[in-house]
Amino acid sequence: MTNESNRLISLDVFRGLTVVGMVLVNNPGSWAHIHWPLEHAEWNGWTPTDLIFPFFLFIVGVAIPLGLGKRVERGDKFKALFLKILYRSVVIFLLGEFLAGFPYFHFSTIRIPGVLQRIAVCYFFASVLIYYLKPRKAFYAGLVLLLIYWMLCYVGNPTDPYSLTGWFGTNIDKKILGVSHLYRGEGVAFDPEGLMSTISAIVEVIFGFMVGDYIQKKGKTYEMVTGLFVAGVAMLITGFCWDMVFPINKKIWTSSYTVYTSGLATITIATMIYLIEFKNVKGGLARFFDVFGKNALFVFALSAFLPKGLALIRIPDHLNEKGEMIYTNPWNALYQKVWIHIPGDPRIGSLLFALSVITFMWIICWWLDRKKIYIKV
């Protein structure tokens, strides 16, 4: 796949579907009213929401052959490639930190780990391993990393290695990053994007690369799609079996979680390639997700920036019982004035607000696509 005719539309659709899932999950009208598929698993196990982040990392890996591959073919030296990889990683990491601190930037308490930060770190280390070790050895290195992480979890706390309070990585995050810079959504200082769980997440990118490299080498053939399905099912079964001794867990990104979600991602992209590239199913739904996929990083950043930015605009709403003015803001107004009044289950109005945000984002992405504007790093 070295020319435009061989471009995988299905990869953009897959990326777009994942971005839409992220926007849907992150923008409910009310966090108190969410349907269960849009919530993370409480601890072990997974929900559809727990597939979004690993799919992001997997897609990052699938796209690496398209970037590094061309540079390797041109004979670019490692130094030039390393600087490009480093530049992309630093920009994505700093964007994540900007969004974490915006709009007040309290540097003493700003959260250091995060989604974009993890994407940046995983992309950097996976890319370096892949270039330096080459695909086959990088794959084996990934397997070793998964086993090392499993060993570290157990050795770190043999009596209770996979629990919120027993997982070894939190103490390391506290010592290196500091308690004030960690996520507190679990009621304690614990970060689901911490340092140690990133070891396993890096392998998600490596597995994605292996799939992307396989697609590129085999081309758009039925042999390629069949191979992806077989590999996906094999990883799915392996992850499920590993779950029996090393539970599938997104919050500490267990090795079984990496293998299992990589299997699901491989089956998903194989299905999309079969439907879109072979059966030419390119209707409105595929086009809807395609425009998101072409500007995925922009949508991610915008969906994080807008709620915080528009919350700074205070609009007088009504007086409370004490005669005090209650304010709203442009972001919450639609939910508070319209969707919250939908009769029946309050989760319906909350979901409709999230769908409204997706529609708004799609209009922007559609316009950018029409203008051939693609914001990338």
Residue pairs with C-beta under 8 A, 6 or more apart in sequence:
1 7
1 8
1 66
1 215
1 216
1 219
1 220
6 219
6 220
8 215
8 273
8 277
9 276
9 277
9 282
9 286
9 290
10 269
10 272
10 273
10 275
10 276
10 277
11 59
11 62
11 63
11 269
11 293
12 289
12 290
12 293
12 294
13 272
13 276
13 286
13 289
13 290
13 293
14 55
14 59
14 268
14 269
14 272
14 289
14 293
15 59
15 292
15 293
15 296
16 288
16 289
16 290
16 291
16 292
16 293
16 294
16 296
17 289
17 292
17 293
18 52
18 55
18 56
18 59
18 296
19 292
19 293
19 296
19 299
19 300
20 289
20 292
20 358
21 48
21 49
21 51
21 52
21 55
22 52
22 56
22 300
22 303
23 299
23 303
23 354
23 357
23 358
23 361
24 38
24 354
24 355
24 358
25 38
25 49
25 52
25 354
26 303
26 304
27 303
27 307
27 353
27 354
27 357
27 358
28 34
28 38
28 350
28 351
28 353
28 354
29 335
29 339
29 340
29 349
29 350
29 351
29 352
29 353
29 354
30 335
30 340
30 346
30 349
30 350
32 346
33 345
33 346
33 347
33 349
33 350
34 347
34 350
35 347
35 351
36 47
37 47
37 48
37 49
38 47
38 48
38 49
38 351
38 354
39 47
39 49
40 47
40 49
40 50
40 250
40 251
41 47
41 50
41 249
41 250
43 163
43 164
43 249
43 251
44 162
44 247
44 248
44 249
45 247
45 248
45 249
46 248
46 250
46 257
46 260
46 261
50 250
50 261
51 261
51 264
51 265
53 115
53 118
53 250
54 201
54 204
54 250
54 257
54 258
54 261
54 262
54 265
55 261
55 264
55 265
55 268
56 115
56 119
57 118
57 119
57 122
57 201
57 204
57 205
57 208
58 204
58 205
58 207
58 208
58 211
58 261
58 262
58 265
58 266
59 208
59 265
60 119
60 122
60 123
60 126
60 205
60 208
61 126
61 204
61 205
61 206
61 207
61 208
61 209
61 210
61 211
61 212
62 208
62 209
62 211
62 212
62 215
62 269
63 208
63 212
64 123
64 126
64 127
64 130
64 205
64 208
64 209
64 212
65 209
65 212
65 213
65 215
65 216
66 212
66 216
68 81
68 127
68 130
68 131
69 213
69 216
71 80
71 81
71 84
72 81
72 131
78 131
78 132
81 131
82 128
85 123
85 124
85 127
85 128
86 124
87 377
88 120
88 123
88 377
89 120
89 121
89 123
89 124
90 120
91 120
91 377
92 116
92 117
92 119
92 120
92 123
92 297
92 377
93 116
93 117
93 120
93 121
95 116
95 301
96 114
96 115
96 116
96 117
96 119
96 120
97 110
97 112
97 114
97 117
99 114
99 116
99 301
99 304
99 305
99 308
100 110
100 111
100 112
100 114
101 107
101 110
102 305
102 308
102 309
103 308
103 309
103 312
108 180
109 180
109 181
110 181
111 181
111 182
111 183
111 191
112 177
112 181
112 182
113 173
113 177
113 181
113 182
113 183
113 191
113 193
113 194
113 195
114 193
115 193
115 300
116 300
116 301
117 193
118 193
118 198
118 201
121 198
121 202
122 198
122 201
122 202
122 204
122 205
123 205
125 202
126 138
126 202
126 203
126 205
126 206
126 209
127 205
129 138
129 141
129 142
129 202
129 206
130 138
130 206
130 209
133 141
135 209
135 210
135 213
138 206
138 209
138 210
139 206
139 207
139 210
141 206
142 202
142 203
142 206
142 207
143 203
145 199
145 200
145 202
145 203
146 200
146 203
146 255
146 258
146 259
147 255
148 199
149 196
149 197
149 199
149 200
149 254
149 255
150 246
150 254
150 255
152 168
152 196
152 199
153 161
153 162
153 167
153 168
153 169
153 246
153 252
153 254
154 161
155 168
156 167
156 168
156 169
157 166
157 167
157 168
159 166
160 166
161 167
161 168
162 246
162 247
162 249
162 252
162 254
164 186
164 188
164 190
164 251
165 188
167 190
167 252
168 196
169 194
169 195
169 196
169 197
169 252
170 189
170 190
170 191
170 194
172 194
172 195
172 196
173 182
173 189
173 190
173 191
173 194
173 195
173 196
174 182
174 189
176 195
177 191
177 194
177 195
179 189
182 189
182 190
182 191
182 194
183 189
183 190
183 191
183 192
183 193
184 190
186 251
190 251
192 250
192 251
192 252
192 253
197 251
197 252
197 253
198 253
200 253
200 254
200 255
200 257
200 258
201 253
201 258
203 255
203 258
204 258
204 261
204 262
207 235
207 258
207 259
207 262
207 266
208 262
208 265
211 228
211 231
211 265
211 266
211 269
214 224
214 227
214 228
214 231
215 224
215 228
215 273
218 224
218 227
220 273
220 277
220 278
222 278
224 273
225 270
225 273
225 274
225 278
228 266
228 267
228 269
228 270
228 273
229 266
229 267
229 270
231 263
231 266
232 263
232 264
232 265
232 266
232 267
232 270
233 263
233 267
234 263
235 259
235 260
235 262
235 263
235 266
236 260
236 263
236 264
236 267
237 263
238 259
238 260
238 263
239 248
239 256
239 257
239 258
239 259
239 260
239 261
239 262
239 263
240 256
240 260
242 255
242 256
242 259
242 260
243 256
243 260
246 254
246 255
246 256
247 254
247 256
248 254
248 256
248 257
248 260
249 256
249 257
250 257
275 281
276 282
276 286
288 362
290 369
291 362
291 365
291 366
291 368
291 369
292 299
292 361
292 362
292 365
294 365
294 368
294 369
294 374
295 365
295 368
295 369
295 373
295 374
295 375
297 375
297 376
297 377
298 365
298 368
298 375
299 361
299 365
302 361
302 364
303 357
303 361
306 331
307 331
310 329
310 330
310 331
311 329
311 331
311 332
312 329
313 329
313 330
314 327
314 328
314 329
315 327
315 328
315 329
315 330
315 333
316 325
316 327
317 325
317 326
317 327
317 328
317 336
318 325
318 326
319 325
319 326
320 326
328 336
334 353
334 356
335 349
335 350
335 353
339 349
339 350
339 352
339 353
339 356
340 346
340 349
341 349
342 348
342 349
342 352
368 374
368 375
